[in-house]
Amino acid sequence: MAAMAKQERYQLLEAAICNLENMNNGRSKSQQDLCQDLCEIAGKWPEEDEDEDHEAASSGIFLRLEEALLKLPPGVQQQVVASFRPLKAEVSRRLAEWTNEFNDWLNEAGQMQSSKLQQTQQTQHLGELLQEVESSPQLLWYRQCPKARVKTKFLMAVASLVRALTQGSPLVKPWVEQHPALQSLAQKIMKRLFVLPGLGNILETWHDGRLACYNA
């Protein structure tokens, strides 16, 4: 019975993704109807099943869903992601993974004994990591991370790295000189996360506030 229910969920999701992929050719439903269909399908997922969440998020069908969702307006994307627990679980997993990588990079950058070769490798790795983060749909959907602590640690790691890269920190100056594109990539990520309508750039205010809490 459980296997049949799972098969039905995936069949419904496959049909909805096909409609979404064909949205611009005049043969599909409206954006509102597609969103409603996807949210209804999301409601068929069991309440708690971490194994299935991981399996689903890494499966081809959910990778297709992630790509197809980018055709929808940002607000509709957020609504659909908020409805699908496997999508939210993938957001949480990626944020935690990126947090660890950002923090590891900053720790390694602080080791003055790094050789020239190590510096070059670290610079290349950071450039690839920033490109991955900037182009990932999970960055767009970070607000849907179901774990507040994971989300906050991610924002803290990004803020620390972005300020170091864009404000001329001596710690990372050699790396920026080797790879000037690091600053532009950091700026793009900063704008996605810390530039808010009506408030502008809140990076320094938010980061300083968090640091003050940690040091209190």
C-alpha positions as CSV (number, residue, x, y, z in Angstrom):
1,M,0.0,0.0,0.0
2,A,2.8,2.4,0.9
3,A,4.6,1.5,-2.3
4,M,1.5,2.3,-4.3
5,A,1.1,5.6,-2.5
6,K,4.7,6.5,-3.2
7,Q,4.3,5.6,-6.9
8,E,1.2,7.7,-7.2
9,R,3.0,10.7,-5.7
10,Y,5.8,10.4,-8.2
11,Q,3.4,10.0,-11.1
12,L,1.4,13.1,-10.1
13,L,4.7,15.0,-9.7
14,E,6.0,13.9,-13.1
15,A,2.8,15.1,-14.8
16,A,3.0,18.5,-12.9
17,I,6.6,18.9,-13.9
18,C,5.8,18.2,-17.6
19,N,3.1,20.9,-17.4
20,L,5.5,23.3,-15.9
21,E,8.2,22.6,-18.5
22,N,5.6,23.2,-21.2
23,M,4.3,26.4,-19.6
24,N,5.5,28.8,-22.3
25,N,4.3,26.9,-25.4
26,G,0.6,27.6,-24.8
27,R,-0.3,24.0,-24.0
28,S,0.0,24.1,-20.3
29,K,-2.1,25.4,-17.4
30,S,-1.8,28.8,-15.9
31,Q,0.8,29.7,-13.3
32,Q,-1.8,29.8,-10.6
33,D,-3.2,26.3,-11.5
34,L,0.3,24.9,-11.7
35,C,1.2,26.2,-8.3
36,Q,-2.0,24.8,-6.8
37,D,-1.3,21.4,-8.4
38,L,2.2,21.3,-7.0
39,C,1.1,22.4,-3.5
40,E,-1.6,19.7,-3.5
41,I,1.0,17.0,-4.5
42,A,3.3,18.2,-1.8
43,G,0.6,17.6,0.7
44,K,0.6,13.9,-0.2
45,W,4.2,13.5,1.1
46,P,4.3,11.7,4.5
47,E,4.8,13.9,7.6
48,E,8.3,12.6,8.5
49,D,10.5,10.4,6.4
50,E,14.1,11.7,6.2
51,D,15.3,8.8,4.2
52,E,12.7,9.5,1.5
53,D,13.4,13.2,1.7
54,H,17.1,12.6,0.9
55,E,16.3,10.1,-1.8
56,A,13.7,12.4,-3.4
57,A,15.8,15.6,-3.3
58,S,18.7,13.8,-5.0
59,S,16.6,12.1,-7.6
60,G,16.2,13.1,-11.2
61,I,12.6,14.1,-10.9
62,F,13.3,16.6,-8.1
63,L,16.3,18.0,-10.0
64,R,13.9,18.6,-12.9
65,L,11.4,20.2,-10.5
66,E,14.1,22.6,-9.2
67,E,15.0,23.7,-12.7
68,A,11.4,24.0,-13.9
69,L,10.4,26.1,-10.8
70,L,12.8,28.8,-12.0
71,K,10.3,29.6,-14.8
72,L,7.9,30.8,-12.2
73,P,7.9,34.2,-10.4
74,P,10.0,34.3,-7.2
75,G,7.0,34.5,-4.9
76,V,5.4,31.4,-6.5
77,Q,8.7,29.6,-6.3
78,Q,8.8,30.3,-2.6
79,Q,5.3,29.0,-2.1
80,V,6.0,25.7,-3.9
81,V,9.3,25.1,-2.1
82,A,7.6,25.9,1.3
83,S,5.1,23.2,0.5
84,F,7.5,20.4,-0.5
85,R,9.4,19.0,2.5
86,P,12.0,17.3,0.3
87,L,12.8,20.7,-1.3
88,K,13.1,22.3,2.1
89,A,15.3,19.5,3.3
90,E,17.6,20.0,0.3
91,V,17.8,23.7,1.1
92,S,18.8,22.9,4.7
93,R,21.4,20.4,3.5
94,R,23.0,22.7,1.0
95,L,23.1,25.7,3.5
96,A,24.8,23.5,6.1
97,E,27.3,22.2,3.5
98,W,28.2,25.7,2.3
99,T,28.5,27.0,5.8
100,N,31.1,24.4,6.6
101,E,33.0,25.1,3.4
102,F,33.0,28.9,4.0
103,N,34.2,28.5,7.5
104,D,36.8,26.0,6.6
105,W,38.2,28.3,3.9
106,L,38.4,31.2,6.3
107,N,40.3,29.0,8.8
108,E,42.7,27.9,6.1
109,A,43.2,31.4,4.9
110,G,44.3,32.4,8.4
111,Q,47.2,29.9,8.3
112,M,50.1,32.1,7.3
113,Q,52.3,29.1,6.6
114,S,50.3,28.2,3.5
115,S,52.6,27.7,0.5
116,K,52.1,29.6,-2.8
117,L,50.6,26.4,-4.3
118,Q,48.2,26.0,-1.4
119,Q,47.1,29.6,-1.8
120,T,46.5,29.1,-5.5
121,Q,44.5,25.9,-4.8
122,Q,42.5,27.6,-2.0
123,T,41.7,30.6,-4.2
124,Q,40.5,28.4,-7.0
125,H,38.4,26.4,-4.6
126,L,36.7,29.5,-3.2
127,G,36.0,30.8,-6.7
128,E,34.3,27.5,-7.7
129,L,32.4,27.4,-4.4
130,L,31.1,31.0,-4.8
131,Q,30.0,30.3,-8.4
132,E,28.2,27.2,-7.2
133,V,26.4,29.0,-4.4
134,E,25.5,32.0,-6.6
135,S,24.0,29.9,-9.3
136,S,22.2,27.5,-7.1
137,P,18.4,27.7,-6.7
138,Q,18.8,26.9,-3.0
139,L,20.3,30.3,-2.5
140,L,17.1,31.9,-3.9
141,W,15.1,29.7,-1.5
142,Y,17.2,30.0,1.6
143,R,14.3,31.5,3.6
144,Q,12.5,28.1,3.3
145,C,15.2,26.3,5.3
146,P,13.1,24.7,8.1
147,K,16.0,24.9,10.6
148,A,16.5,28.4,12.0
149,R,19.9,27.6,13.4
150,V,21.2,26.3,10.0
151,K,19.9,29.4,8.3
152,T,21.5,31.8,10.8
153,K,24.9,30.0,10.7
154,F,24.8,30.1,6.9
155,L,24.1,33.9,6.9
156,M,26.8,34.4,9.5
157,A,29.4,32.5,7.4
158,V,28.4,34.4,4.2
159,A,28.5,37.8,6.0
160,S,32.0,37.1,7.5
161,L,33.4,35.9,4.1
162,V,31.8,38.7,2.1
163,R,33.0,41.4,4.4
164,A,36.5,40.0,4.3
165,L,36.5,39.8,0.5
166,T,34.9,43.2,-0.2
167,Q,36.4,45.4,2.6
168,G,40.0,44.7,2.0
169,S,40.8,42.4,4.9
170,P,44.5,41.8,5.1
171,L,43.6,38.1,5.8
172,V,42.3,37.5,2.3
173,K,44.1,40.2,0.3
174,P,46.6,37.8,-1.3
175,W,43.7,35.6,-2.5
176,V,41.7,38.6,-3.9
177,E,44.8,39.8,-5.8
178,Q,45.1,36.4,-7.4
179,H,41.5,36.1,-8.3
180,P,39.7,39.6,-8.5
181,A,36.5,37.9,-9.6
182,L,36.1,36.7,-6.0
183,Q,34.9,40.2,-5.0
184,S,32.3,40.4,-7.8
185,L,30.9,36.9,-6.9
186,A,30.8,37.9,-3.2
187,Q,28.9,41.1,-4.1
188,K,26.3,39.1,-6.1
189,I,25.7,36.8,-3.2
190,M,25.5,39.7,-0.8
191,K,22.9,41.4,-2.9
192,R,20.8,38.2,-2.9
193,L,20.9,37.9,0.9
194,F,21.4,41.3,2.5
195,V,19.9,43.9,0.2
196,L,16.3,44.4,1.1
197,P,13.5,46.5,-0.4
198,G,13.2,49.8,1.5
199,L,16.2,49.1,3.6
200,G,19.1,48.7,1.2
201,N,22.3,46.9,2.2
202,I,21.9,45.6,5.8
203,L,25.0,43.4,5.7
204,E,27.2,45.4,8.2
205,T,24.3,46.2,10.5
206,W,23.1,42.5,10.6
207,H,26.6,41.1,10.9
208,D,27.7,43.6,13.7
209,G,24.5,42.8,15.6
210,R,25.2,39.1,15.5
211,L,28.8,39.6,16.5
212,A,27.7,41.7,19.4
213,C,25.3,38.9,20.5
214,Y,28.0,36.3,20.3
215,N,30.4,38.4,22.3
216,A,28.0,39.5,25.0
